């Protein structure tokens, strides 16, 4: 059982199988005044202008100098290590699940971002892809569509209380998905068989289905994922955060079991 008031799911696709009590009308904390959101919006504008607008070399050179100064200032001001990732709350706002996600994260300038909300047990989203997401002329890049589906289906699983890591993602591109126009997205948990989680999703331009996806996700035990993090990362902070998540959610036998997974 998770502690009272704590989310029952980790950012890493592992779950306690039980979700803590929380007022369903209380937001998990959509940080509308988070300064990262405004900074990410400004960076998106820069990226879109650089990729899609007819700028001169002099314009680009001046922007490079200005952006480099900002980057220097941020790196100088930063403390050691990396910023801790927040954990998704399945009874909170879906938009808050991953604030730094490259798909739905308002705090990530790489994200469009896709705006999502829970509707009738599933996930509904809206998106507007600018120049930086272009593949074929006037169309959203197919790889971007795949990334969006991966995130949407994963978030739908969290809403359904069945978080997992992507195993297989099958995408059918029905029509070219147009750039720079409103799009509607849907994702829904379908079923579960043991640790295997089945999910589906779709993208629409108006009433036209442009792409659809079926996903198979796998729930991971925390010890296995901790080993993956230890093997892949040279950051002790990442492993410590995962260890703290597992202990907080009651997903491991005890500190000694978790401590058996060591930093690289």
N, C-alpha and C positions, 0 to 999 in steps of 0.2 A: 504494500500500500504506500502510495506517495504521501509526503507530508501535507497537511491541510493547507490548501491555497496554492500548492505548487503544481505546475503543469506535469502531465504524465507522459510526456514525449520529449525525446532529445532531438537536437538539430542533426544528429548523425544517423537517423533512421532506425533507432532502437526504442522500444516501448516497454513500459512496465505491465501493460495489459489492463491497467486500471487508471482512470483519470480522476484527478482530485476535484473536490467540490469547489465550485466558484459561481458567483452570481452570473448567469448567462448574459445579463444585460450590461455587465461591466466590461468595458474595453480592456484589452490586454495592454493598451497604451500606445495608440497611434500618435506618434510624436510629430504632430503637425508643425510644431515650432522647432523641431530639430534642425540646427544650422547645417547639418550635413545634407539635408534634403535640398535646401536652397543652393548650396554649393554644387551638388550633383546636377541640378537643373541648369546652372550656368555652364558647367562643363559640357553638358549635352548640346547646348546652343553652339558652343565653340566647335565641337566635333561635327555637328551638322553643317555649319557654315564652311568649315575647312573641306569637307568631303563634297558638298553639293553646290556651293555658291561660286560664281565667277570672280575669284579674288586674284589680285596681282601678286607677283612674287614679293613685292615690297610689303604688301598687306600681311602676307604670311610670315615674313621675316620679323616684322614688328610684333605680331602676335606670339611668335616663338619666344622672343626675348621676354615679353610680359609674362607668359605662362611659365617659363623657366624660373623667373624670379619668385612666382607664387610657390612652385614646387620646392625651391630652395628654402623658402621660409617655413613651409609645412614640415619638411624633413628636419630642419634645425629645431623647430619647436617640439617635435615628437619625443616622447620618453622611450625607454627601452622596451623590447618585446613587441607584441601586437595587441591590438584592441580585442577584448573578449567578445565573442559572438553571442548574441542573445538567443534564447531558446524559444521555439514556437509553442504557443499555448493553444491546444485544440478547441478550447471554448472561448478564445479571444477572437479578435478580428483577423481574417485570413491575410489581409494586407500586411499585418505585423509579423507573420511567420518568419520571414527572412528579409530584414530591412536592408541588408547589403547584397541581396541576390542579384545576379546579372540579368534577371528576368522581371521580378516584381519588386525589387528593392529601390525604394525612393532615395536611399542613401548611396546608391551605386550609379555613377554616370554611364556605365556600360548598359544598364537596363533601359528599355524604352521610356518608362516602365509600363508593364502590364498592370492595370488596376483591377483588383479582384475582390469578390465578396461571396459569402456563402448564401446560396439560394436553394431551398427545398432539398437540403442534404447534399447538394453538389456545389461546384465552384463555377462561378460565371465571371468572365473577365472582359475588359475592353482594352484595345490597343490601337496605337497610331504609330507606324514605323516610318522613321525619317530616312534621309539619304544614306546614313551610315549603315543601314541594314539592307541595302540593295544588293540583289544578286543579278538575275537577268534584268535588262532595262525595264524600269517602272515596277518591278516585282520584288517582294521580300525574298531574301536568300533562303534556300531550302534548309541550310544548316541552322539558320536562326529559328526557323519554324520548328525544327527538331528540338532545339534547346528550350523553346517556349513550352512545347508539349511535355518535355521531361519535368519541368518545374510545375506546370499546372497539374499534371497527374499526381506528382508527388505531394503537392499541397492538398489535393482532393483526398488522398489517403490519410493525411494527418487529420483532416476534418472528420473522417469516418472512424478515427481511432485505430488506424492500421498503417502506421508509418513504415517505410522500408526503403531500401536502396534499389535503384533501377537495375533490373536483370536484362530485360529485352524490351525494346521500344520499336514497334512496327508502325510506320507512317505511310499513308496513302495520300499522294498529292493529286487531288481531284481537278483543281483549276489553279492557274497562277494566282497567288495571293498579292493583291495590289499594294503598292507603297503609298504612303502619305494619304491614307483614307481611313475612316473609322472601321474597325473590325470587332467582331464579337467572338469570344472564346468560351468553351464549356469543357468541364472535366468532371468525372464522377467515378467513385469507387463502385466496382461491380460485384466482386465476390472474393472470398478467401479460402484457400485450401492449405491448412497448416501454416507454414511460413511464406507461402506463395500468395501474392496479392494481385488481383486483376483489376485494371482500371482502363477507362476509355475517355477520349476527348475529341473535340472538333473545333475548327475555325470557320467562321462565316463572314462573307462580305455581303451585307444586307441579308437576303434570304438564300444566297448562293453558298453552298458548302465548298470551301477551297481546299481543306485538308482535314484528315481525321487520323486518330492514333489509337492503338491498343498497347497497353504496357503491362509487363509482368515485373512486379517488384518483390524483393526478398527482405524479410525482416531479419536483422542481424543481432546476434547476442552481443552484449557490450564488450566482453573479453576479446572476441574475434575482431571487432572493429578497432579496439584499442591497439591490437597488434598491427593492423593495417596502418593506423596513424603513426605508430612508432617506426614502421618500416619506411613510410613515405616522407616523413617530415623531419627536419632538423630543429624543429621548434619545441622545446620542452613545454612551452605554454599551451600548445594545442593538445598535447597528451594530458596535461594537468587539468585542462578544462573538461575533457572527455571523462577523465577519472572522477572529477567532482560531479559531473552530470549523472554518472552511473550510481555513485553513492547517494546523491540527493534523491534520485528516483527509486532507490531500493532495488537496483538491477544487478547487484553482485552480492556474493556471499559475505564480503567484508573487506576491510582495508588490505589484509594480507593477500587475498585473491587478486585484488586490483594491482597491488604493488608487484605482483609477479610479472606484469608487463612493464618493461623498463624503457627509458628513453634510448634512442639510437646512439 
